[in-house]
């Protein structure tokens, strides 16, 4: 396990503990769309924070190393991170449920928010190195550690 993985697990524990202490001020009832949207945004936020950390720590390490020769080109990937894929699908599904007028509400138990935060963040931690590979048909899911994002625009 890398040092940043250990740091991420410690941060997940801290954020889950914070959710435990803040649980009384968090909503005790949500619409299904709001619930899906909240979990999806949490998953995307975790991925964004991790990606920014990786980007800035890698650029800092690269500037400190200053290799003697030309740097080898990075492998180009035509894929999408599973964490981002699931997060975007969740945002779209949650938004669609909210906009469709489905107003089914869910009563949340007192331990819901800490459990939701912990499980969502742990799920993001587990799937962070998996990508949806678009180079082959049928598409496949594969492990690609430290993958970069594909920019579409």
N, C-alpha and C positions, 0 to 999 in steps of 0.2 A: 504494500500500500504506500502510495506516495504521501509526502508531507502535506500537500494541499488536500488530499482526501481526508486525512486525519483532522485537519483544520475545518473542513466542511462538515464532518460528522460532529465535531464539537459545537460548531455554529448551529447545526440543526437542533442539538440538545438545548442550547441557549434560547433559540427562538421558540421551541416547544415549551420550555419553562416559562418564557414570557407570555405565551398564549395561555398557559395555566393560570398565571397571576392576573391576566386581563380578561379571563373568561366571563366574569360577571358584567363587564361593560360591552361585551360582544353580543350580537343579536341571538335571541333564544328561539327565533322562528324566522324561516326564510322560505321564499318560493323555490321550487326545484331549479328553475333557471338561474336564480341568484346563487344557489349552492354550487352548481356546476361551474358557473362563471368564476366564483371565488376560488375554487380549487384550481381551475385552469390558469387563472392569472397568477396564483401563487407558484405554480409549476413554471410558468414562463419567467416570472421574476427571479426565481432561483437560478434558472438557466442563464439569464442575463447577467446576474451578479457573478456567476462562475465564469462565464465567457469574458467578462471585463477583467476579472482577476487574471485569467490565463493570458489574455492579450497583453496586459500591462506588465505582468511578471516576465513573460517571454521577451518582450521588447527591452526590458531592463537588463535581463540576463544576456541578450544578444549584444547590446551596446557595451556591456562590461567585458564580454569575451573577446570581441574584435578579432575574428579569425584572420589568418594570414592570407588565405587564398579566397577565391570566389565561393560564395555559399551555394550549396547544391539547391536546385529548384525544388519547391514543395510539390508533392503529389497532388494533382488536380482531382477533385472528386465531384461527381454529379449526384449528390445525395442530399437528404434532409435529415437533420437530427430527429430522433424519435421523440425526444423531450419536447422539441418545438412542434413537431407534428401533432402529438397528443394535446399539447397546450392550445394550439390554434383550433383544432377540432372541438375542444372543450369550450373555447370562447365562442365559436360559431354556434355550437349546439345550445349553450346557455343563452346567448343573445336571441337565437331563434325561438326558444321557449318563452323568453320574456316578451318578445315582440308579438308572439302568436296569441297572447292573452291567456295562456294556460296559467291559472293562478293557484294551483295546488300548493299548499304551504306545508312545510315540514316542521314539527316541533323538535328542537334540538336538545339532547340531554346536556347536562352541565359539563360533561367531559368531552363533548363533541369537538370544540375548537382546538384544544391541545392535541387530541387524537388526529384530527384532520390535518393540522400543521405538520405533526410528526410523520404521519403516513404519506402525505403528499411529498414532503421533502425527502423522505427515505426512498420513495418510488422514483423521484427525480434523480437521486444519487445512484440508484441501481441502473437506470436506463440511460445515463448521460453519455455513455460510450457506444451507443447503438445508433445506427443510421438506416434510413430507408434508401436503398441503392436503386437508382433509376437507370443505371447503365445496362441492365439486363432485363429481359422479359421472361418470365414474370418478375416483377419487382421483388426484391428480397430484403430482409433485415439482416444486417451483419454488424459485427463489432469493429469499430474503428476508433482507437484511442486517440485523443487530442485532435479530433477532426475540426476542420474550419467550416465556416458558413459559406453557402453559395449565395451570391448576390444576384438577384433576378432583374434588377433595373439598372 
